[in-house]
Amino acid sequence: MPALDLDLFLCRTDNFGVLLHDPETGETASIDAPEEQPILDALERRGWTLTHIFTTHHHNDHVEANLALKTRYDATIIGPDREASRIPGIDMTIGDGGDFTFAGHKVHVIGTPGHTAGHICYHLPEDRLLFAADTLFALGCGRLFEGSPADMWASLQKLMALPDDTQVYFGHEYTLSNARFAVTVDPDNAELKARAAEIETLRERGGVTAPTTLGLEKRTNPFLRPNDPGIRAHLGLSSASDGEVFAEIRKRKDNA
């Protein structure tokens, strides 16, 4: 089976748009639909025709272009069953543990409540791809608009169980601010400090930070490291549970 082609681009102010394309069948999926024109531009640039939209959650900056794109291409919109009434134009609902096939490639759905109550991520295990939207960012995680810290920590643990070489595409270019915060929580992590410096340079040059890998996030993202003794000592939470440490990190980021 040939590898899928991907096209990554910016939408709105800081959203990432991603197109996933199968060169054999011509099937093309947009991961969410943040803004119509950048998606149209990417499709035209690549000569692709949109057939699917994989929706991760109901926030407007992820579904704004659903109806326009569906009208133009008759694309099939797939989205979370727990948020179906809030997903414009939805055709197919799916929830945690569900599977479907895209151009012969298995897509496994992982329920990741926290950012929203019904947020889902799309995992293509044979392709080592994860579309994590607003659950997991490079050096960060999503704000808790509809879920609790316990919800988000449980969701992140599901993603951490995936192979380290999984390529992670995320929903927003928040990495520079995430890096600056991360070093305040995990100041003795040499790999994190080196990564933060690289990100500063990359962003100064106009580069983007997606995708990342799950292994890199496990080593440097403080939201995936609440069991780390150095982080715990720095936060004064050496005897706390992982969930309590995670909640403290999330609270500090909210207030940063």
Solvent accessible surface area in square Angstrom, and as a share of the most:
residue,aa,sasa,rsa
1,M,153,0.68
2,P,48,0.30
3,A,80,0.62
4,L,14,0.07
5,D,51,0.26
6,L,50,0.25
7,D,11,0.06
8,L,48,0.24
9,F,28,0.12
10,L,77,0.39
11,C,2,0.01
12,R,101,0.37
13,T,126,0.73
14,D,42,0.22
15,N,3,0.02
16,F,8,0.03
17,G,1,0.01
18,V,6,0.04
19,L,0,0.00
20,L,0,0.00
21,H,18,0.08
22,D,2,0.01
23,P,69,0.43
24,E,133,0.60
25,T,82,0.48
26,G,30,0.29
27,E,45,0.20
28,T,0,0.00
29,A,0,0.00
30,S,1,0.01
31,I,13,0.07
32,D,5,0.03
33,A,0,0.00
34,P,1,0.01
35,E,52,0.23
36,E,55,0.25
37,Q,102,0.45
38,P,30,0.19
39,I,0,0.00
40,L,22,0.11
41,D,66,0.34
42,A,0,0.00
43,L,3,0.01
44,E,144,0.65
45,R,144,0.53
46,R,96,0.35
47,G,66,0.64
48,W,28,0.10
49,T,80,0.47
50,L,1,0.01
51,T,42,0.25
52,H,34,0.15
53,I,0,0.00
54,F,0,0.00
55,T,0,0.00
56,T,0,0.00
57,H,0,0.00
58,H,20,0.09
59,H,40,0.18
60,N,89,0.46
61,D,32,0.17
62,H,3,0.01
63,V,7,0.04
64,E,88,0.40
65,A,3,0.02
66,N,0,0.00
67,L,100,0.50
68,A,40,0.31
69,L,0,0.00
70,K,51,0.22
71,T,122,0.71
72,R,145,0.53
73,Y,57,0.22
74,D,119,0.62
75,A,2,0.01
76,T,51,0.30
77,I,0,0.00
78,I,4,0.02
79,G,0,0.00
80,P,1,0.00
81,D,72,0.37
82,R,162,0.59
83,E,8,0.03
84,A,30,0.23
85,S,116,0.75
86,R,134,0.49
87,I,7,0.04
88,P,45,0.28
89,G,24,0.23
90,I,42,0.21
91,D,78,0.40
92,M,68,0.30
93,T,68,0.39
94,I,17,0.09
95,G,13,0.13
96,D,93,0.48
97,G,42,0.40
98,G,20,0.20
99,D,75,0.39
100,F,27,0.11
101,T,93,0.54
102,F,1,0.00
103,A,17,0.13
104,G,42,0.40
105,H,3,0.01
106,K,86,0.37
107,V,0,0.00
108,H,54,0.24
109,V,0,0.00
110,I,12,0.06
111,G,7,0.07
112,T,0,0.00
113,P,34,0.21
114,G,0,0.00
115,H,11,0.05
116,T,0,0.00
117,A,37,0.28
118,G,3,0.03
119,H,1,0.00
120,I,4,0.02
121,C,0,0.00
122,Y,0,0.00
123,H,11,0.05
124,L,0,0.00
125,P,35,0.22
126,E,122,0.55
127,D,35,0.18
128,R,103,0.37
129,L,11,0.06
130,L,0,0.00
131,F,1,0.00
132,A,0,0.00
133,A,5,0.04
134,D,5,0.02
135,T,0,0.00
136,L,1,0.00
137,F,8,0.03
138,A,0,0.00
139,L,0,0.00
140,G,1,0.01
141,C,8,0.04
142,G,1,0.01
143,R,110,0.40
144,L,42,0.21
145,F,126,0.53
146,E,73,0.33
147,G,18,0.18
148,S,47,0.30
149,P,49,0.31
150,A,72,0.56
151,D,57,0.30
152,M,0,0.00
153,W,27,0.10
154,A,51,0.40
155,S,2,0.01
156,L,0,0.00
157,Q,89,0.40
158,K,79,0.33
159,L,0,0.00
160,M,46,0.21
161,A,88,0.68
162,L,25,0.12
163,P,55,0.35
164,D,78,0.40
165,D,82,0.43
166,T,0,0.00
167,Q,66,0.29
168,V,0,0.00
169,Y,24,0.09
170,F,5,0.02
171,G,6,0.06
172,H,9,0.04
173,E,17,0.08
174,Y,81,0.31
175,T,1,0.01
176,L,41,0.20
177,S,61,0.39
178,N,7,0.04
179,A,1,0.00
180,R,133,0.49
181,F,18,0.07
182,A,0,0.00
183,V,43,0.24
184,T,77,0.45
185,V,1,0.01
186,D,6,0.03
187,P,44,0.28
188,D,129,0.67
189,N,20,0.10
190,A,76,0.59
191,E,67,0.30
192,L,0,0.00
193,K,103,0.43
194,A,56,0.43
195,R,23,0.08
196,A,13,0.10
197,A,61,0.47
198,E,114,0.51
199,I,10,0.05
200,E,52,0.23
201,T,54,0.31
202,L,69,0.34
203,R,72,0.26
204,E,144,0.64
205,R,198,0.72
206,G,57,0.55
207,G,20,0.19
208,V,57,0.33
209,T,17,0.10
210,A,10,0.08
211,P,51,0.32
212,T,6,0.03
213,T,41,0.24
214,L,0,0.00
215,G,4,0.04
216,L,45,0.22
217,E,0,0.00
218,K,55,0.23
219,R,118,0.43
220,T,0,0.00
221,N,0,0.00
222,P,0,0.00
223,F,1,0.00
224,L,5,0.02
225,R,40,0.15
226,P,0,0.00
227,N,99,0.51
228,D,29,0.15
229,P,103,0.64
230,G,38,0.36
231,I,0,0.00
232,R,30,0.11
233,A,66,0.51
234,H,90,0.40
235,L,15,0.08
236,G,63,0.61
237,L,48,0.24
238,S,77,0.50
239,S,118,0.76
240,A,19,0.15
241,S,59,0.38
242,D,47,0.25
243,G,27,0.26
244,E,101,0.45
245,V,0,0.00
246,F,0,0.00
247,A,32,0.25
248,E,37,0.16
249,I,0,0.00
250,R,9,0.03
251,K,115,0.49
252,R,95,0.35
253,K,33,0.14
254,D,56,0.29
255,N,117,0.60
256,A,100,0.78
